[in-house]
């Protein structure tokens, strides 16, 4: 098991070619323009690498990875409570 599957905002910014401040602004708007994030503690936000890669694949029109990620294996009710936002089902684009 890879222990580096959760990455900070700086990793996502680099992966998407955006600044950290842009990522934070888009996340604050909450318009679904970024992949789902995990809130850990009071001020810690992390992104699951597999979820981000799947999100990018969908945005690029590529098929999704056949491996189910831990975040997508959760039921929708806990995800709504965990993220505080509506989470789209795994089969919707």
C-alpha positions in Angstrom: 0.0 0.0 0.0 1.3 3.4 -0.9 1.4 5.7 2.1 1.7 8.8 -0.1 -1.8 8.7 -1.6 -2.9 11.8 0.3 -1.3 15.0 -0.9 -1.4 18.7 0.1 -2.8 21.6 -1.9 0.7 22.4 -3.2 0.8 19.0 -4.9 -2.6 19.6 -6.6 -1.5 23.1 -7.7 1.6 21.7 -9.3 -0.3 18.7 -10.9 -2.8 21.1 -12.4 -0.3 23.9 -13.3 -2.1 26.4 -11.1 -1.0 28.5 -8.1 -1.9 27.4 -4.6 -3.9 30.6 -4.2 -6.0 29.8 -7.3 -6.7 26.3 -5.9 -7.7 27.8 -2.6 -10.0 30.4 -4.3 -11.7 27.7 -6.5 -12.1 25.4 -3.4 -13.7 28.3 -1.4 -16.2 28.9 -4.2 -17.3 25.3 -4.0 -18.5 25.2 -7.6 -17.2 21.7 -8.4 -14.2 22.9 -10.4 -11.7 20.9 -8.4 -11.5 17.2 -7.4 -13.0 16.2 -4.0 -10.8 16.9 -1.0 -10.5 15.6 2.5 -10.6 17.9 5.5 -8.3 16.5 8.1 -8.3 18.4 11.4 -9.0 22.1 11.5 -6.7 23.5 8.8 -5.4 20.5 6.9 -6.8 19.7 3.4 -5.6 16.7 1.4 -6.2 15.2 -2.1 -6.2 11.5 -2.8 -3.9 10.9 -5.8 -6.1 8.2 -7.3 -9.2 10.4 -7.0 -7.4 13.3 -8.6 -6.2 11.1 -11.5 -9.7 9.7 -12.0 -11.2 13.2 -12.0 -8.6 14.4 -14.6 -9.4 11.4 -16.8 -13.1 12.1 -16.7 -12.5 15.8 -17.5 -10.3 14.8 -20.4 -12.9 12.4 -21.7 -10.8 9.3 -21.0 -12.1 6.1 -19.5 -12.0 5.9 -15.7 -9.6 3.6 -14.0 -11.1 0.2 -13.2 -9.7 0.2 -9.7 -12.1 1.5 -7.1 -10.4 4.2 -4.9 -11.0 4.4 -1.2 -12.9 7.7 -1.5 -15.2 6.3 -4.2 -15.9 3.1 -2.2 -17.6 5.2 0.5 -21.4 5.5 0.4 -22.8 8.8 -0.6 -24.1 9.7 2.9 -20.7 9.6 4.6 -19.1 11.5 1.8 -21.7 14.3 2.0 -21.0 14.6 5.7 -17.3 14.3 5.3 -16.8 16.8 2.5 -19.8 19.0 3.3 -20.6 19.1 -0.4 -22.7 17.0 -2.8 -20.6 14.2 -4.2 -21.4 12.9 -7.6 -21.9 9.1 -8.0 -18.9 7.3 -9.4 -20.8 6.5 -12.7 -21.7 10.2 -13.5 -19.5 12.6 -15.5 
